[in-house]
Amino acid sequence: MSVTKGQGATAAEAPQGGTSATAKNSRSRKSVIAVLVVIGSLMLGVAVLATWIDKVFLDSDAWADTSASALQKQSVRTALSEYVVQQVYANVDVPAQLARALPAQARGLAGPVAVASQPYAQRAIAAGLARPGVVALWRDANVRAHAQLMRILNGGSGPLTTANGEVAIDVRPLVNQLASSLASRTNRSVTLPPDAGRFVILQSDQLRLAQDGTKILRAIALPLGLLALVVFAIAVYISRARRRTLIAIAFGMLAAGLVLVVVRRVIGDQVVNSLTQVPDVRAAGHDVWMLATERLAAANITLCTVALLLLLGSWFAGPGHRATQLRRLLTPYLRDPAIAYGAYGLVLLVLLVWAPVPATREPVLIVILGVLGAIGIEALRRIVAREFPDATERDLGGHLSGGLRSAYHGVRHGTPPEAAADARYSSLERLASLHDRGAISDDEFAAEKASLLAHH
């Protein structure tokens, strides 16, 4: 005689993932597994950081796109315009130039006019920086400058200067255009310094360290992530309570995600705040930092989503009553490879088309996650095949509608859904007891059981 509640109790005792649900690890084994989980989580977090740096700061096109997006931020344009005006006023005697242009009787106003015109000049420059042509020129200058820098960091040679113990780079195409326009409009009375557009990147003695760091980051980004998965796999393999180990791994991944949030939000804010005390420059710095770390945030979302899916899968494979009933309900569908893998493939296709995060556009990552997901599907298929060998009835719609009717009945009569479910199981047990004692026939038992399931 097979009763649903009895199946749930049996399922709680069934093997899960090749180990007993009640299996436990020894103290020494627990310690080894904990160390592996911690190491794997740290490696995964570092791999995410390294990948972010490689894809954003070490890629010329990505860096140029980020720079162009930053220039379209009002706070960044404001900070840049203030800097340009300050440099002009610091390198040019503006009151004297204005005095030359004003009539003799008004030359005494040159100083006040110079001070009063400063905010207007800042707003005019900020408006000019927002023009598409200027943004495009800024992007092109960043592409060339970044490509030169990466050529040096990768061990090659380029148009960078190393005079006076400094490694410098310039964006002179943009600066020269602005200087030419400024000189023509002021009759060459206002000019920029000859070294304008030259930026010191590194001291010469720091170049080797920067080159080595670049090579290491590019070398470890992907292998470190794969090695973290290997460490997790070893932890699961040696565990006698694999479901609990998977839960520990999921929480380790969530902890790594929390650390990345702290890096982006807390540490990033502290770094920006330490660089300047000027409010407008701080606001621009925060906006640039948030733009530069958008990809890091997206990677973190992917990491946490995978961890949550792992927790969900661990719950689904666990001995809980609701999880057991859900496995029992889905067993006929999971048993069929066409349905199981067809549904899984459909989910992957939706994710590829939708591309909610940049990770879904990375072929290598998609292959890795796809293979891991397929392994999980196959493991689940084997678990339910052992747990419910006789489950062949495909009636997902009927069970769902029955559950909804049961919930509605409980709400309507003031009975919680849990109490309604317990009442149903008690009725089924009493009915099974009557049938076992021969008090009712097989046909009567079948009819009463169908009635109970239909009305609950």
C-alpha positions as CSV (number, residue, x, y, z in Angstrom):
1,M,0.0,0.0,0.0
2,S,1.5,3.4,-1.1
3,V,0.4,6.6,0.6
4,T,1.9,10.0,-0.2
5,K,2.9,10.8,3.4
6,G,4.6,7.4,3.7
7,Q,6.6,8.1,0.5
8,G,7.7,11.4,2.0
9,A,9.0,9.6,5.1
10,T,10.8,7.1,3.0
11,A,12.3,9.8,0.9
12,A,13.8,11.4,4.0
13,E,15.7,8.2,4.6
14,A,16.7,7.7,1.0
15,P,20.3,8.3,-0.2
16,Q,21.0,11.9,-1.3
17,G,23.7,12.3,-3.9
18,G,25.4,9.0,-3.2
19,T,25.4,9.5,0.6
20,S,22.9,8.9,3.3
21,A,20.8,11.8,4.4
22,T,21.9,11.2,8.0
23,A,25.6,10.7,7.1
24,K,28.0,12.9,9.0
25,N,31.6,13.9,8.6
26,S,34.2,13.3,11.3
27,R,35.7,16.3,13.0
28,S,38.9,16.1,11.0
29,R,37.0,15.7,7.8
30,K,34.9,18.7,8.6
31,S,38.0,20.8,9.2
32,V,39.5,19.8,5.9
33,I,36.2,20.6,4.1
34,A,35.9,23.9,5.8
35,V,39.5,24.9,4.8
36,L,38.8,23.8,1.2
37,V,35.5,25.9,1.1
38,V,37.3,29.0,2.5
39,I,40.2,28.6,0.0
40,G,37.8,28.1,-2.9
41,S,35.7,31.1,-1.9
42,L,38.8,33.3,-1.6
43,M,40.1,32.1,-5.0
44,L,36.8,32.7,-6.6
45,G,36.6,36.3,-5.2
46,V,40.1,37.1,-6.4
47,A,39.3,35.6,-9.8
48,V,36.3,37.9,-10.2
49,L,38.4,40.9,-9.2
50,A,41.2,39.9,-11.6
51,T,38.7,39.3,-14.5
52,W,37.2,42.7,-13.8
53,I,40.6,44.5,-13.9
54,D,41.5,42.6,-17.1
55,K,38.3,43.3,-18.9
56,V,38.0,47.0,-17.9
57,F,41.4,48.5,-17.0
58,L,43.5,46.4,-19.3
59,D,41.3,46.5,-22.4
60,S,41.7,49.7,-24.5
61,D,38.2,49.7,-26.0
62,A,36.5,49.0,-22.6
63,W,38.6,51.7,-21.0
64,A,37.7,54.2,-23.8
65,D,34.0,53.4,-23.5
66,T,34.1,53.9,-19.7
67,S,36.0,57.2,-20.2
68,A,33.4,58.4,-22.8
69,S,30.6,57.4,-20.5
70,A,32.3,59.3,-17.6
71,L,32.6,62.5,-19.7
72,Q,28.8,62.4,-20.2
73,K,28.3,62.6,-16.4
74,Q,27.4,66.2,-15.3
75,S,29.6,65.9,-12.2
76,V,32.6,64.9,-14.3
77,R,32.1,67.7,-16.8
78,T,31.8,70.2,-13.9
79,A,35.0,69.0,-12.3
80,L,36.9,69.1,-15.6
81,S,35.6,72.5,-16.5
82,E,36.7,73.8,-13.1
83,Y,40.1,72.3,-13.5
84,V,40.5,73.8,-17.0
85,V,39.5,77.3,-15.9
86,Q,41.7,77.1,-12.8
87,Q,44.7,76.1,-15.1
88,V,43.9,79.0,-17.4
89,Y,43.7,81.5,-14.6
90,A,46.9,80.0,-13.0
91,N,48.9,80.2,-16.3
92,V,47.5,83.4,-17.8
93,D,47.2,86.9,-16.3
94,V,43.5,87.1,-17.1
95,P,42.9,90.6,-15.6
96,A,45.8,92.0,-17.6
97,Q,44.5,90.5,-20.8
98,L,41.0,91.9,-20.1
99,A,42.5,95.3,-19.3
100,R,44.1,95.4,-22.8
101,A,40.7,94.7,-24.4
102,L,38.7,97.2,-22.3
103,P,38.5,100.9,-22.9
104,A,40.9,103.0,-20.8
105,Q,38.1,104.3,-18.6
106,A,37.0,100.7,-17.8
107,R,40.3,99.1,-17.2
108,G,39.9,99.4,-13.5
109,L,37.1,96.8,-13.7
110,A,39.3,94.1,-15.3
111,G,40.0,92.4,-12.0
112,P,36.3,92.2,-10.8
113,V,35.2,91.1,-14.3
114,A,37.9,88.4,-14.4
115,V,36.6,87.0,-11.1
116,A,32.9,87.4,-12.0
117,S,33.4,85.7,-15.4
118,Q,35.1,82.6,-14.0
119,P,31.8,80.6,-13.2
120,Y,30.4,81.5,-16.7
121,A,33.6,80.2,-18.3
122,Q,33.2,77.0,-16.3
123,R,29.6,76.5,-17.4
124,A,30.5,77.2,-21.1
125,I,33.4,74.7,-21.0
126,A,31.1,72.1,-19.3
127,A,28.5,72.6,-22.0
128,G,31.2,72.2,-24.7
129,L,32.4,68.9,-23.2
130,A,28.9,67.5,-23.6
131,R,29.0,67.9,-27.4
132,P,29.1,64.6,-29.3
133,G,32.2,65.7,-31.3
134,V,34.1,66.4,-28.1
135,V,33.1,63.1,-26.5
136,A,34.2,61.2,-29.7
137,L,37.5,63.0,-29.7
138,W,37.9,62.3,-26.0
139,R,37.2,58.6,-26.6
140,D,39.7,58.4,-29.5
141,A,42.4,60.1,-27.4
142,N,41.8,57.6,-24.6
143,V,42.0,54.6,-27.0
144,R,45.4,55.8,-28.3
145,A,46.7,56.7,-24.9
146,H,45.6,53.4,-23.3
147,A,46.9,51.4,-26.3
148,Q,50.3,53.1,-25.8
149,L,50.3,52.3,-22.1
150,M,49.3,48.7,-22.6
151,R,52.0,48.2,-25.2
152,I,54.5,49.3,-22.6
153,L,53.0,47.2,-19.8
154,N,53.0,44.1,-22.0
155,G,56.7,44.5,-22.4
156,G,56.8,46.2,-25.8
157,S,57.9,49.7,-26.8
158,G,55.7,52.7,-27.6
159,P,55.6,56.5,-27.8
160,L,55.7,56.9,-24.1
161,T,58.4,59.1,-22.7
162,T,60.7,58.1,-19.9
163,A,62.5,61.4,-19.3
164,N,63.6,62.5,-15.8
165,G,62.8,59.1,-14.4
166,E,59.1,59.3,-15.3
167,V,56.9,57.2,-17.6
168,A,54.5,59.7,-19.1
169,I,51.7,59.6,-21.7
170,D,49.8,62.4,-23.4
171,V,46.4,63.1,-25.0
172,R,47.7,66.0,-27.1
173,P,45.3,65.5,-30.0
174,L,42.5,66.8,-27.8
175,V,44.6,69.3,-25.9
176,N,46.2,70.8,-29.1
177,Q,42.7,71.3,-30.6
178,L,41.5,73.1,-27.5
179,A,44.7,75.1,-27.4
180,S,44.4,76.1,-31.0
181,S,40.8,77.2,-30.6
182,L,41.6,79.1,-27.4
183,A,44.6,80.9,-29.0
184,S,42.6,81.9,-32.1
185,R,39.7,83.3,-30.1
186,T,41.9,85.3,-27.7
187,N,44.3,86.6,-30.4
188,R,47.0,84.4,-28.9
189,S,46.8,86.3,-25.6
190,V,45.7,83.1,-23.8
191,T,47.7,80.0,-24.4
192,L,48.2,76.7,-22.6
193,P,51.5,75.6,-21.1
194,P,53.7,73.6,-23.5
195,D,53.5,70.4,-21.4
196,A,49.7,70.5,-21.3
197,G,48.2,67.0,-22.0
198,R,51.2,65.2,-20.6
199,F,50.4,62.9,-17.7
200,V,52.9,61.1,-15.5
201,I,51.8,57.4,-15.2
202,L,54.7,55.7,-13.4
203,Q,58.1,56.4,-12.2
204,S,60.7,54.4,-14.2
205,D,61.6,52.2,-11.3
206,Q,57.9,51.2,-11.0
207,L,57.6,50.1,-14.6
208,R,58.9,46.6,-14.0
209,L,56.5,46.0,-11.1
210,A,53.6,47.3,-13.2
211,Q,54.6,45.0,-16.1
212,D,54.8,42.0,-13.8
213,G,51.5,42.8,-12.2
214,T,49.8,43.0,-15.6
215,K,51.1,39.6,-16.7
216,I,50.0,38.0,-13.4
217,L,46.5,39.5,-13.6
218,R,46.0,38.2,-17.1
219,A,47.5,34.9,-16.3
220,I,45.4,34.1,-13.2
221,A,41.9,35.5,-14.1
222,L,40.5,32.4,-15.7
223,P,42.7,29.6,-14.3
224,L,42.1,30.8,-10.7
225,G,38.3,30.6,-11.2
226,L,38.6,27.1,-12.7
227,L,40.9,26.1,-9.8
228,A,38.3,27.3,-7.3
229,L,35.8,25.0,-8.9
230,V,38.2,22.1,-8.6
231,V,38.7,22.9,-4.9
232,F,35.0,22.9,-4.4
233,A,34.7,19.6,-6.3
234,I,37.3,18.0,-4.0
235,A,35.4,19.2,-0.9
236,V,32.2,17.6,-2.2
237,Y,34.0,14.4,-3.2
238,I,35.5,13.8,0.2
239,S,32.4,14.7,2.1
240,R,30.0,12.1,3.6
241,A,27.3,14.8,3.8
242,R,27.5,16.3,0.4
243,R,24.3,18.3,0.5
244,R,25.6,20.1,3.6
245,T,28.9,20.7,1.9
246,L,27.1,22.2,-1.1
247,I,25.2,24.5,1.2
248,A,28.5,25.5,2.8
249,I,30.0,26.3,-0.7
250,A,26.9,28.4,-1.5
251,F,27.4,30.4,1.6
252,G,31.1,30.8,0.9
253,M,30.2,32.2,-2.6
254,L,27.8,34.6,-1.0
255,A,30.5,35.7,1.5
256,A,32.8,36.3,-1.5
257,G,30.0,38.4,-3.1
258,L,29.6,40.4,0.1
259,V,33.4,41.1,0.1
260,L,33.1,42.4,-3.4
261,V,30.2,44.6,-2.4
262,V,32.4,46.0,0.4
263,V,35.2,46.6,-2.1
264,R,33.0,48.5,-4.5
265,R,30.9,50.5,-2.1
266,V,33.0,51.0,1.1
267,I,36.6,50.8,0.0
268,G,35.9,52.5,-3.3
269,D,34.3,55.5,-1.4
270,Q,37.2,55.6,1.0
271,V,39.8,55.7,-1.8
272,V,38.0,58.4,-3.7
273,N,37.5,60.5,-0.5
274,S,41.2,60.2,0.3
275,L,42.3,61.6,-3.1
276,T,40.7,65.0,-2.7
277,Q,38.8,67.2,-0.3
278,V,37.0,69.2,-3.1
279,P,33.2,68.3,-3.1
280,D,32.8,68.6,-6.8
281,V,35.9,66.5,-7.6
282,R,34.7,63.9,-5.0
283,A,31.3,63.7,-6.7
284,A,33.0,63.2,-10.1
285,G,35.3,60.6,-8.6
286,H,32.4,58.6,-7.2
287,D,30.6,58.7,-10.5
288,V,33.7,57.5,-12.4
289,W,34.3,54.8,-9.8
290,M,30.7,53.5,-10.1
291,L,30.9,53.5,-13.9
292,A,34.3,51.6,-13.8
293,T,32.9,49.0,-11.4
294,E,29.6,48.3,-13.2
295,R,31.1,45.2,-14.7
296,L,32.3,44.1,-11.2
297,A,28.8,44.6,-9.9
298,A,27.4,42.5,-12.8
299,A,29.9,39.7,-12.1
300,N,29.0,39.8,-8.4
301,I,25.3,39.4,-9.3
302,T,26.2,36.4,-11.4
303,L,28.2,34.9,-8.5
304,C,25.4,35.5,-6.0
305,T,22.8,34.1,-8.4
306,V,24.8,30.9,-8.8
307,A,25.1,30.6,-5.1
308,L,21.3,31.1,-4.6
309,L,20.6,28.5,-7.3
310,L,23.0,26.1,-5.4
311,L,21.1,26.7,-2.2
312,L,17.8,26.1,-4.0
313,G,19.1,22.9,-5.5
314,S,20.4,21.7,-2.1
315,W,16.9,22.4,-0.6
316,F,15.2,20.6,-3.4
317,A,17.4,17.5,-2.9
318,G,17.0,17.6,0.9
319,P,14.8,15.5,3.2
320,G,12.2,18.2,3.9
321,H,8.6,17.4,3.4
322,R,7.8,20.0,0.7
323,A,11.1,19.2,-1.1
324,T,10.3,15.5,-1.1
325,Q,6.7,16.1,-2.4
326,L,8.0,18.3,-5.2
327,R,10.6,15.7,-6.2
328,R,7.9,13.1,-6.2
329,L,5.8,15.3,-8.4
330,L,8.6,16.0,-10.9
331,T,10.1,12.5,-11.0
332,P,8.1,11.4,-14.1
333,Y,9.4,14.4,-16.0
334,L,13.0,14.2,-14.7
335,R,13.1,10.5,-15.6
336,D,12.6,11.4,-19.3
337,P,16.0,12.9,-20.6
338,A,14.2,14.7,-23.5
339,I,12.0,16.6,-21.0
340,A,14.7,17.2,-18.4
341,Y,17.4,18.4,-20.7
342,G,15.0,20.1,-23.1
343,A,13.7,22.3,-20.3
344,Y,17.3,23.0,-19.2
345,G,18.3,23.9,-22.7
346,L,15.3,26.2,-23.0
347,V,16.4,28.0,-19.8
348,L,19.9,28.4,-21.2
349,L,18.6,29.7,-24.5
350,V,16.4,32.3,-22.7
351,L,19.4,33.5,-20.7
352,L,21.6,33.7,-23.8
353,V,19.0,35.8,-25.7
354,W,18.1,37.9,-22.7
355,A,21.7,38.4,-21.5
356,P,20.7,40.0,-18.2
357,V,24.4,40.3,-17.1
358,P,27.7,40.5,-19.1
359,A,28.6,37.0,-17.9
360,T,26.0,35.6,-20.3
361,R,28.0,37.0,-23.2
362,E,31.2,35.3,-22.2
363,P,31.5,32.0,-24.2
364,V,33.9,30.3,-21.8
365,L,31.8,31.2,-18.7
366,I,28.6,30.1,-20.4
367,V,30.2,26.7,-21.3
368,I,31.5,26.2,-17.7
369,L,28.1,27.1,-16.1
370,G,26.3,25.1,-18.7
371,V,28.3,21.9,-18.0
372,L,28.0,22.4,-14.2
373,G,24.2,22.8,-14.6
374,A,24.0,19.7,-16.8
375,I,25.9,17.7,-14.1
376,G,23.5,18.9,-11.5
377,I,20.5,17.9,-13.7
378,E,21.9,14.4,-14.2
379,A,22.7,14.0,-10.5
380,L,19.1,15.0,-9.6
381,R,17.7,12.6,-12.2
382,R,19.6,9.7,-10.6
383,I,18.5,10.7,-7.1
384,V,14.8,10.7,-8.0
385,A,15.1,7.5,-10.0
386,R,16.4,5.7,-6.9
387,E,14.0,7.5,-4.5
388,F,10.8,7.1,-6.5
389,P,11.2,4.1,-8.8
390,D,7.5,3.6,-9.3
391,A,6.6,7.3,-9.9
392,T,5.4,7.3,-13.5
393,E,2.2,9.4,-13.5
394,R,2.5,12.8,-15.1
395,D,-0.1,15.0,-13.6
396,L,1.7,18.2,-12.7
397,G,-1.3,20.3,-13.7
398,G,-3.7,18.2,-11.6
399,H,-1.5,18.4,-8.5
400,L,-1.0,22.2,-8.9
401,S,-4.8,22.8,-9.2
402,G,-5.4,20.5,-6.3
403,G,-2.9,22.4,-4.2
404,L,-4.5,25.7,-5.1
405,R,-8.0,24.3,-4.2
406,S,-6.6,23.1,-0.9
407,A,-5.1,26.5,-0.1
408,Y,-8.3,28.2,-1.1
409,H,-10.3,25.8,1.1
410,G,-8.0,26.5,4.0
411,V,-8.2,30.3,3.7
412,R,-12.0,30.2,3.2
413,H,-12.6,28.1,6.3
414,G,-9.9,29.8,8.4
415,T,-7.6,26.7,8.2
416,P,-3.9,27.3,7.5
417,P,-2.6,25.4,4.4
418,E,-0.3,23.4,6.7
419,A,-3.3,22.3,8.8
420,A,-5.3,21.4,5.7
421,A,-2.4,19.3,4.4
422,D,-2.0,17.5,7.8
423,A,-5.8,16.7,7.7
424,R,-5.5,15.2,4.3
425,Y,-2.6,13.0,5.3
426,S,-4.5,11.8,8.4
427,S,-7.5,11.0,6.3
428,L,-5.4,9.1,3.8
429,E,-3.7,7.1,6.7
430,R,-7.1,6.2,8.2
431,L,-8.3,5.1,4.8
432,A,-5.2,3.0,4.2
433,S,-5.7,1.4,7.6
434,L,-9.3,0.4,6.8
435,H,-8.2,-1.0,3.5
436,D,-5.4,-3.0,5.0
437,R,-7.8,-4.5,7.6
438,G,-10.2,-5.5,4.7
439,A,-12.9,-3.1,5.9
440,I,-13.3,-1.7,2.4
441,S,-12.7,-3.1,-1.0
442,D,-10.1,-2.1,-3.5
443,D,-12.6,-0.2,-5.6
444,E,-14.0,1.6,-2.5
445,F,-10.5,2.5,-1.4
446,A,-9.6,3.9,-4.8
447,A,-12.9,5.9,-5.0
448,E,-12.5,7.4,-1.5
449,K,-8.8,8.2,-2.1
450,A,-9.6,10.0,-5.3
451,S,-12.4,11.9,-3.5
452,L,-10.0,13.0,-0.7
453,L,-7.4,14.2,-3.1
454,A,-9.9,16.1,-5.2
455,H,-11.5,17.9,-2.3
456,H,-8.3,18.8,-0.5
